[in-house]
Amino acid sequence: MDVFAIGHATFKLRIDGLVILTDPWFTTSGFLYNLFMRRIYPLATELDSIKQCDVMLVSHNHPDHLSRHALTIARKLGSLVIGPGDVVRRAERHGVPNARELRPRESIEAFGIRITAVPAVHPLANNPIGFFLEGNTNIYYSGDTRFDWKIVEALRGKRVDVAFLQVSCAFRPLWHGADGMDINYAEELAKAIRPRCVIPMHFDCVGKYLDITTKKRVSEHSLDVEDVLSVFRRRLSRSGIECLLLFAGNEATI
């Protein structure tokens, strides 16, 4: 499997000629972007440069996980869009002819890979899900989620080769607390599901919490982010779990 990090939670996966895009966010401007979603790493590729996308996995319908123009590309390339109901309805409104809703624990066979929706807990999102892909390489993609034992139960008995895990989240102590995982919760989940390799993701938006305990947040200074992720990698290594850090523009073969 070849992995190319486009930025935030967007990856291009190439598996035996099949191309999968995860949570395709390509926005780089606009009011909401400037207010809530400023990137610290330049987008690694422009959406229009993508010439093949067989499957588009969308974990939930938040703007930093699905760009409007990504659905235009899905329609143009004939991509199979898989996600929760509101994602599928949005795709259909954009004229995407091939969209499939998945609820937690439901599966679909596509291009020789079994794709199963994994439970996720993400306040303010409608029916968020993660994904488990079973093939020659088994992949868990968390999307945005809190640590939850329902995830562990859904993956129990599964061989997880690679886990893409959220490592920064919003944190509002007087409202709903953490809306996903920081490095501490991601470490807890990794130890529970025991993947061979973890690829951290979702660390590209200014203001998100990388480490709630020490109040470390994503800042404009990318070296600060890299320092926190290096700590995360060392902690996983002590537990016998490999951690591969891929920043926007990096690629790896697994």
C-alpha positions as CSV (number, residue, x, y, z in Angstrom):
1,M,0.0,0.0,0.0
2,D,1.2,3.5,-0.9
3,V,0.2,6.4,1.3
4,F,0.4,10.0,0.3
5,A,-0.5,12.6,2.9
6,I,-2.4,15.5,1.4
7,G,-3.0,17.3,4.7
8,H,-5.1,17.1,7.9
9,A,-7.1,13.9,7.6
10,T,-6.9,13.6,3.8
11,F,-4.8,10.8,2.4
12,K,-4.5,9.2,-1.0
13,L,-4.1,5.4,-0.6
14,R,-3.1,3.3,-3.5
15,I,-3.7,-0.4,-3.0
16,D,-3.0,-2.7,-6.0
17,G,-4.0,0.0,-8.5
18,L,-7.1,1.0,-6.5
19,V,-7.1,4.7,-5.3
20,I,-8.9,5.7,-2.1
21,L,-9.3,9.3,-0.8
22,T,-10.1,9.8,2.9
23,D,-12.0,12.8,4.2
24,P,-11.2,15.0,1.2
25,W,-10.7,18.5,2.5
26,F,-9.1,20.8,0.0
27,T,-10.3,24.2,1.2
28,T,-7.6,27.0,1.6
29,S,-9.7,30.1,2.0
30,G,-13.1,31.6,3.1
31,F,-14.7,32.9,6.2
32,L,-15.1,29.6,8.1
33,Y,-11.6,28.5,7.0
34,N,-10.0,31.7,8.4
35,L,-12.1,31.5,11.6
36,F,-11.8,27.8,12.5
37,M,-9.7,25.8,10.1
38,R,-6.4,27.6,9.1
39,R,-3.9,25.1,8.0
40,I,-0.3,25.1,9.2
41,Y,1.0,23.0,6.4
42,P,0.4,23.9,2.7
43,L,-2.0,21.6,0.9
44,A,0.1,18.9,-0.8
45,T,-1.9,18.7,-4.0
46,E,-4.7,20.5,-5.7
47,L,-8.0,18.7,-6.1
48,D,-8.0,19.3,-9.8
49,S,-4.8,17.4,-10.2
50,I,-6.4,14.1,-8.9
51,K,-7.1,12.0,-12.0
52,Q,-8.2,8.8,-10.3
53,C,-10.4,8.2,-7.2
54,D,-12.2,4.9,-7.1
55,V,-13.5,5.2,-3.5
56,M,-14.0,8.3,-1.4
57,L,-14.4,7.6,2.3
58,V,-16.1,10.4,4.3
59,S,-16.4,9.9,8.1
60,H,-18.7,12.8,8.7
61,N,-20.1,16.0,7.1
62,H,-17.9,18.6,8.8
63,P,-16.3,21.2,6.5
64,D,-12.7,20.1,7.4
65,H,-13.5,16.6,6.2
66,L,-15.5,17.1,3.0
67,S,-15.0,20.0,0.5
68,R,-17.8,20.8,-1.8
69,H,-15.5,20.6,-4.8
70,A,-14.5,17.1,-3.7
71,L,-18.0,15.9,-4.6
72,T,-17.6,17.5,-8.0
73,I,-14.5,15.5,-8.6
74,A,-16.3,12.4,-7.3
75,R,-19.0,12.9,-9.9
76,K,-16.5,13.6,-12.7
77,L,-14.3,10.5,-11.9
78,G,-17.2,8.2,-11.0
79,S,-16.0,7.6,-7.5
80,L,-17.9,5.5,-5.0
81,V,-18.6,7.8,-2.1
82,I,-19.1,6.0,1.3
83,G,-20.2,7.7,4.5
84,P,-23.1,8.3,6.9
85,G,-26.5,9.3,5.6
86,D,-26.0,13.1,5.5
87,V,-22.8,12.7,3.5
88,V,-24.6,10.4,1.0
89,R,-27.6,12.9,0.7
90,R,-25.1,15.7,0.1
91,A,-23.3,13.7,-2.5
92,E,-26.6,12.9,-4.3
93,R,-27.5,16.6,-4.3
94,H,-24.2,17.2,-6.1
95,G,-25.1,14.6,-8.8
96,V,-22.8,11.9,-7.5
97,P,-24.4,8.7,-9.0
98,N,-22.6,6.2,-6.8
99,A,-23.0,6.9,-3.1
100,R,-23.5,4.4,-0.3
101,E,-24.6,5.0,3.2
102,L,-23.0,2.9,6.0
103,R,-24.1,2.6,9.6
104,P,-21.8,1.3,12.3
105,R,-21.0,-2.4,11.7
106,E,-22.5,-2.4,8.2
107,S,-20.2,-3.5,5.4
108,I,-19.8,-3.2,1.7
109,E,-17.6,-5.2,-0.7
110,A,-15.9,-2.9,-3.3
111,F,-13.0,-3.5,-5.6
112,G,-12.0,-6.6,-3.7
113,I,-11.9,-4.9,-0.3
114,R,-14.4,-5.3,2.5
115,I,-15.2,-1.9,4.0
116,T,-17.0,-1.8,7.4
117,A,-18.2,1.2,9.3
118,V,-16.8,1.5,12.8
119,P,-18.6,3.3,15.6
120,A,-17.4,6.9,16.3
121,V,-18.3,9.4,19.0
122,H,-18.0,13.0,17.8
123,P,-20.3,15.7,19.3
124,L,-22.0,18.0,16.8
125,A,-21.7,15.5,13.9
126,N,-24.6,13.5,12.7
127,N,-23.9,9.8,12.8
128,P,-20.1,9.9,12.4
129,I,-18.3,6.7,11.6
130,G,-14.8,5.3,11.1
131,F,-13.8,2.7,8.6
132,F,-12.1,-0.7,8.7
133,L,-10.8,-2.0,5.4
134,E,-10.0,-5.7,5.0
135,G,-7.7,-6.9,2.2
136,N,-4.1,-7.7,1.9
137,T,-3.4,-4.8,4.3
138,N,-6.1,-4.2,7.0
139,I,-6.6,-0.5,7.8
140,Y,-8.5,1.3,10.5
141,Y,-9.3,4.9,9.8
142,S,-10.7,6.6,12.9
143,G,-12.2,9.8,11.4
144,D,-13.0,12.2,14.3
145,T,-13.9,10.3,17.4
146,R,-13.5,10.2,21.1
147,F,-11.9,7.1,22.6
148,D,-14.8,4.7,23.1
149,W,-14.9,1.0,24.0
150,K,-17.4,0.5,21.2
151,I,-14.5,1.0,18.8
152,V,-12.4,-1.6,20.6
153,E,-15.3,-4.0,20.6
154,A,-15.9,-3.5,16.8
155,L,-12.3,-4.3,16.1
156,R,-11.9,-7.1,18.6
157,G,-10.3,-10.2,16.9
158,K,-9.3,-8.2,13.8
159,R,-5.8,-7.9,12.6
160,V,-5.1,-4.1,12.3
161,D,-2.0,-3.5,10.2
162,V,-2.3,0.3,9.9
163,A,-4.4,2.7,12.1
164,F,-4.9,6.3,11.0
165,L,-5.7,8.0,14.3
166,Q,-7.0,11.5,15.1
167,V,-4.5,13.2,17.4
168,S,-5.9,16.7,17.9
169,C,-9.4,17.9,18.8
170,A,-11.5,20.8,20.0
171,F,-11.7,21.0,23.8
172,R,-14.5,23.0,25.5
173,P,-14.6,22.0,29.2
174,L,-17.8,23.9,30.0
175,W,-19.7,22.5,27.0
176,H,-18.9,19.0,25.7
177,G,-15.2,18.6,26.7
178,A,-13.1,16.9,24.1
179,D,-14.9,16.3,20.8
180,G,-12.3,13.7,19.7
181,M,-8.8,12.4,20.5
182,D,-5.6,14.2,21.5
183,I,-2.4,12.2,21.6
184,N,-3.3,10.8,25.1
185,Y,-6.6,9.3,24.0
186,A,-5.1,8.2,20.7
187,E,-2.3,6.3,22.6
188,E,-5.0,4.6,24.7
189,L,-6.9,3.5,21.6
190,A,-3.7,2.3,19.9
191,K,-2.8,0.2,23.0
192,A,-6.3,-1.3,23.0
193,I,-6.5,-2.3,19.3
194,R,-2.8,-3.1,18.9
195,P,-2.1,-2.0,15.2
196,R,1.3,-2.8,13.7
197,C,1.7,0.8,12.7
198,V,-0.1,4.1,13.6
199,I,-0.2,7.1,11.3
200,P,-1.3,10.2,13.3
201,M,-3.6,12.6,11.5
202,H,-5.9,15.7,12.0
203,F,-3.1,17.9,13.3
204,D,-3.3,20.7,10.7
205,C,-5.9,23.1,12.1
206,V,-4.7,26.0,14.3
207,G,-6.1,26.0,17.8
208,K,-6.9,22.3,18.1
209,Y,-5.6,20.5,21.2
210,L,-2.8,18.1,20.6
211,D,-2.3,17.4,24.3
212,I,-5.2,18.4,26.6
213,T,-3.2,17.6,29.8
214,T,-0.4,20.0,29.0
215,K,-2.6,22.4,27.0
216,K,-0.5,22.0,23.9
217,R,-2.4,23.3,20.9
218,V,-1.7,23.4,17.2
219,S,0.0,26.7,16.4
220,E,1.4,28.4,13.4
221,H,4.8,27.1,14.5
222,S,5.0,23.6,12.9
223,L,8.0,22.7,14.9
224,D,5.8,22.7,18.1
225,V,3.5,20.3,16.4
226,E,6.3,18.0,15.4
227,D,7.7,18.0,18.9
228,V,4.4,16.8,20.4
229,L,4.1,14.2,17.7
230,S,7.6,13.0,18.4
231,V,6.6,12.5,22.0
232,F,3.6,10.5,20.8
233,R,5.8,8.3,18.6
234,R,8.2,7.6,21.4
235,R,5.4,6.6,23.8
236,L,3.9,4.2,21.2
237,S,7.4,2.7,20.5
238,R,7.7,1.9,24.2
239,S,4.5,-0.1,23.8
240,G,5.9,-2.0,20.8
241,I,3.8,-0.1,18.2
242,E,5.4,1.6,15.2
243,C,4.4,5.2,14.5
244,L,4.9,6.8,11.1
245,L,4.7,10.6,11.0
246,L,3.5,11.8,7.6
247,F,3.2,15.5,7.1
248,A,1.5,17.1,4.1
249,G,3.5,16.1,1.0
250,N,5.1,13.0,2.6
251,E,4.5,9.5,1.3
252,A,5.4,6.0,2.3
253,T,5.0,2.4,1.2
254,I,3.7,0.1,3.8
